[in-house]
């Protein structure tokens, strides 16, 4: 397994994953992760949640260059994700593509995912697009987790997850329940389908 260069998952997300997702262990679970990076959270999911033989996980990430990392650095991070998740290749598939393209495709049927973890592009419009598209794929009773909920990364909320998540909840409030809010995450459950 490749060395993880960051400990963000154990510091910020693991407690919520333990509380809300670990109870799904030993059940057939379909898990979708938007934004994989090195694969820390995906590895934890494989080891602790996708334990049933029929469980499957999918990680979507284009590994694009960012303000902080060059294309070469992101290629190296992508390689680390592949190496970290290689032991789980039979149950977890990495998809190198944009979430918009994958979620819009016929790759995932409506009402097919039990858990969707959104930690992709942190531009508010991208977060909103991921949330709306993911909601269609999420089963009634399924869990959606938004990462970096309270992190203000840019000016005027442009690079901020919170305004998009808050707008999503306001718009979908009759179809979701809030399970939890922490410093870094917002956790929702889909309670019913949108009307046709």
ChimeraX attribute file (.defattr): number of C-alpha atoms within 10 A of each C-alpha:
attribute: neighborCount
match mode: 1-to-1
recipient: residues
	/A:1	11
	/A:2	14
	/A:3	11
	/A:4	15
	/A:5	10
	/A:6	10
	/A:7	9
	/A:8	12
	/A:9	14
	/A:10	13
	/A:11	10
	/A:12	16
	/A:13	18
	/A:14	14
	/A:15	14
	/A:16	18
	/A:17	20
	/A:18	15
	/A:19	9
	/A:20	15
	/A:21	18
	/A:22	17
	/A:23	12
	/A:24	17
	/A:25	17
	/A:26	15
	/A:27	14
	/A:28	16
	/A:29	22
	/A:30	22
	/A:31	25
	/A:32	25
	/A:33	24
	/A:34	25
	/A:35	23
	/A:36	26
	/A:37	22
	/A:38	25
	/A:39	24
	/A:40	21
	/A:41	20
	/A:42	28
	/A:43	20
	/A:44	18
	/A:45	21
	/A:46	21
	/A:47	13
	/A:48	17
	/A:49	26
	/A:50	28
	/A:51	18
	/A:52	14
	/A:53	12
	/A:54	12
	/A:55	19
	/A:56	22
	/A:57	24
	/A:58	18
	/A:59	23
	/A:60	25
	/A:61	22
	/A:62	19
	/A:63	21
	/A:64	17
	/A:65	13
	/A:66	10
	/A:67	5
	/A:68	7
	/A:69	12
	/A:70	12
	/A:71	12
	/A:72	11
	/A:73	15
	/A:74	19
	/A:75	16
	/A:76	14
	/A:77	21
	/A:78	22
	/A:79	15
	/A:80	21
	/A:81	24
	/A:82	19
	/A:83	17
	/A:84	20
	/A:85	24
	/A:86	16
	/A:87	13
	/A:88	18
	/A:89	15
	/A:90	12
	/A:91	19
	/A:92	23
	/A:93	17
	/A:94	21
	/A:95	15
	/A:96	15
	/A:97	14
	/A:98	17
	/A:99	25
	/A:100	15
	/A:101	11
	/A:102	17
	/A:103	20
	/A:104	13
	/A:105	10
	/A:106	9
	/A:107	9
	/A:108	16
	/A:109	13
	/A:110	14
	/A:111	16
	/A:112	16
	/A:113	25
	/A:114	22
	/A:115	25
	/A:116	26
	/A:117	22
	/A:118	24
	/A:119	22
	/A:120	24
	/A:121	19
	/A:122	25
	/A:123	18
	/A:124	19
	/A:125	16
	/A:126	17
	/A:127	23
	/A:128	19
	/A:129	16
	/A:130	22
	/A:131	22
	/A:132	14
	/A:133	16
	/A:134	26
	/A:135	24
	/A:136	19
	/A:137	22
	/A:138	26
	/A:139	23
	/A:140	19
	/A:141	17
	/A:142	23
	/A:143	25
	/A:144	26
	/A:145	25
	/A:146	23
	/A:147	23
	/A:148	22
	/A:149	23
	/A:150	18
	/A:151	16
	/A:152	16
	/A:153	14
	/A:154	11
	/A:155	8
	/A:156	8
	/A:157	16
	/A:158	15
	/A:159	19
	/A:160	23
	/A:161	28
	/A:162	24
	/A:163	20
	/A:164	23
	/A:165	19
	/A:166	15
	/A:167	13
	/A:168	17
	/A:169	17
	/A:170	11
	/A:171	11
	/A:172	15
	/A:173	14
	/A:174	13
	/A:175	17
	/A:176	23
	/A:177	17
	/A:178	14
	/A:179	13
	/A:180	13
	/A:181	15
	/A:182	15
	/A:183	12
	/A:184	16
	/A:185	22
	/A:186	21
	/A:187	20
	/A:188	20
	/A:189	21
	/A:190	22
	/A:191	16
	/A:192	14
	/A:193	15
	/A:194	10
	/A:195	5
	/A:196	3
